[in-house]
Amino acid sequence: MIQELDAEGWLARLRETPRPGTENVLVFYEHRMGALCRDPKLMLVPLDDHLVHRGDGVFESLRMAEGRILQLDAHIARLKDSAAALGLEPPCPWDEVRSIVLDVARAAGVADGGLKILLGRGGGGLGVDPRECPRSSLFMVATRSRPLPRDYWDRGLTACRSAVPAKQPYLAQIKSTNYLPNMLMAREAAERGVNVSFSFDERGCLAEAAIANVAVVDAEGRLLLPPFQHSLPGTTALLAMELARAFMPVILTDISEDIVYEASEILVLGTTPECVAVTHYEGRPIGNGRPGPVARRLRQELHAALLAAGTPFSEVPTMREKAYASQKHPGGPDRRPAVRSRPVIRR
């Protein structure tokens, strides 16, 4: 017979129940509560929220770096577009959503980490009709993130062709919480012993990786990207296109698998990796099998541009500032006055 618990017993059991990943949660926010909380055991989404049982919601994953949120307004704009495609409005004005993101980032107490925003249809029923839900839901969480190893960009990635077809255009343009195809692509890559897999549309043209965009450098030295029909317009990819136009032709065009095989470079563009080369595709080397000059240059320029345009959110000292403080002040960084946000130095 299953035990029945009252509210107090349920909460006590909830706090005692092991939960993986809690060590990475710094702080979270739920709009129903209108408050922040640091106990990850209490980070829950109502079962009747259509975000959970229907995937009726949208999200954005953002990055905090050196006390700045990278591409904050671009991510908010895309979240707004995704929500509009679902006929979904947040439970507060959009400028307040942005303000809450900054508050969550400040409360995290770190200069570098991850942020996730989830906007759901809200609770109200277990059916499919969105009219069951009188008010949308809004959740945010700041997480501790482990920096990529120093040789990540020097080694590059390996890739394969995915058996999972590209998303239909009307779904590909929405960053929804229904990421089942993306999960299948990630699992497929792991099973095949590569880092990423690429989806192709019904015509055999390149679409995207599981959580990133893909570009190729062809034999003529042009940067080619698939048209954003079967792939989400990535904030990093759009910025990369803008930067690359200063030193090479950039073209949105259909890319067959033959073009992928013949590319001098393949680039994966995303929030976390920024720009990383694919050195082998389906076991065959791309170019000379090592990251090429476009990957190196574009990653450097992307990194600098992302930091320079980032939105400052706190006075948390960066690692560079902590090192400076420990050298200049033997007592350590705690004796140094709080560091105010300022332009960062290019790494």
Buried (B, 14 or more C-beta within 10 A) or exposed (E): EEEEEEEEEEEEEBEEEEEEEEEBBBBBBBBBEEEBBBEBBEBEBBEBBBBBEBBBBBBBBBBBBBBBBBBBEBBBBBBBBBBEBBEBBBBBEBEEBBEBBBBBBBBBEBBBBBBBBBBBBBBBBEEEEBEBBEBBBBBBBBBEBEEEEEEEBEBBBBBBBBEBEBBEEEBBBBBBBBBEBBEBBBEBBEEBEBBBBBBBBEEEBBBBBBBBBBBBBBEEEBBBBBBBBBBBBBBBBBBBBEBBEEEBEBBBEBBEBEBBEEBBBBBBBBBBBBBBBBBBBBEEEBBEEBBBEBBBBBBBBBBBBBBEBBBBBBEBBBEEBBEBBBEEEEEEBEEBEEBEBEEBEEE
